Amino acid sequence: MPITHQNLIELMSYALVLGGNRVMTSGSTGTNAAAIKGAMRADPNMLTVILPQTLERQPRESREQLSRVIHLVENSSNDHLSLGEASTLCNRQIISRCQQLICFAFHDSQTLLQTCQEAEEQRRLVTLFYFD
């Protein structure tokens, strides 16, 4: 993902938190890392990161950032699953806790697009941005 996209996501996350919103995301590099960075800069207490698996199963480059997150939820019961399966369950957990979903995806991002559809079916407000 281009650095300009990451900067926009970080800025959006920062602004959302400054506006009094809680930000909830999953952990990893790219989009999630940018959202985490922006929220942490604004107010770390307004950020919750729900991991699809344990912290140890996350990419090495994101573990340092994630270790500083105050509200970090690990899903150790998903460690035996593939990352795709664990991510689907994680996304459902995020949907169950939120009122609005902002999603950044490519047109072939099946897991994320399915998450958006599930969120809409649960009457969540969904804003979808495409990278391609």
CORKA-V254955 format. One record per residue. N is the residue number from 1. RES is the residue in one small letter. PHI is phi in whole degrees, 0 to 359 (NA if undefined). NEAR is the number of other ideal C-beta (glycine too) atoms within 12 Angstrom. Layout:
<<N	RES	PHI	NEAR> <N	RES	PHI	NEAR>>
This chain:
<<1	m	NA	23> <2	p	299	14> <3	i	299	12> <4	t	296	12> <5	h	295	23> <6	q	298	24> <7	n	296	19> <8	l	294	22> <9	i	294	32> <10	e	299	31> <11	l	297	21> <12	m	296	28> <13	s	298	37> <14	y	302	27> <15	a	294	22> <16	l	299	28> <17	v	293	29> <18	l	300	17> <19	g	280	15> <20	g	95	12> <21	n	269	24> <22	r	274	25> <23	v	249	42> <24	m	233	36> <25	t	212	47> <26	s	262	47> <27	g	255	45> <28	s	161	31> <29	t	267	22> <30	g	71	28> <31	t	304	33> <32	n	297	40> <33	a	298	34> <34	a	294	33> <35	a	297	45> <36	i	296	43> <37	k	300	34> <38	g	295	32> <39	a	294	38> <40	m	296	30> <41	r	293	23> <42	a	280	26> <43	d	191	22> <44	p	303	24> <45	n	288	15> <46	m	264	29> <47	l	244	35> <48	t	234	29> <49	v	245	41> <50	i	252	36> <51	l	273	40> <52	p	291	37> <53	q	218	30> <54	t	283	22> <55	l	301	27> <56	e	296	16> <57	r	273	26> <58	q	278	34> <59	p	303	22> <60	r	306	14> <61	e	292	14> <62	s	257	30> <63	r	298	23> <64	e	297	17> <65	q	298	31> <66	l	294	36> <67	s	293	19> <68	r	266	21> <69	v	283	34> <70	i	291	17> <71	h	257	25> <72	l	245	27> <73	v	250	27> <74	e	258	27> <75	n	246	31> <76	s	297	16> <77	s	291	17> <78	n	260	27> <79	d	298	20> <80	h	278	14> <81	l	272	19> <82	s	292	15> <83	l	300	23> <84	g	299	19> <85	e	294	19> <86	a	296	30> <87	s	294	31> <88	t	299	26> <89	l	294	29> <90	c	297	37> <91	n	298	39> <92	r	295	28> <93	q	295	27> <94	i	296	38> <95	i	302	31> <96	s	296	18> <97	r	257	24> <98	c	243	29> <99	q	256	17> <100	q	225	23> <101	l	242	34> <102	i	248	30> <103	c	235	35> <104	f	246	32> <105	a	210	28> <106	f	262	19> <107	h	297	12> <108	d	255	11> <109	s	278	24> <110	q	302	16> <111	t	298	26> <112	l	291	33> <113	l	294	23> <114	q	295	21> <115	t	299	35> <116	c	298	29> <117	q	296	22> <118	e	297	25> <119	a	296	28> <120	e	297	19> <121	e	297	14> <122	q	267	21> <123	r	65	13> <124	r	271	26> <125	l	284	16> <126	v	240	24> <127	t	242	18> <128	l	243	23> <129	f	250	22> <130	y	258	16> <131	f	278	21> <132	d	252	12>>
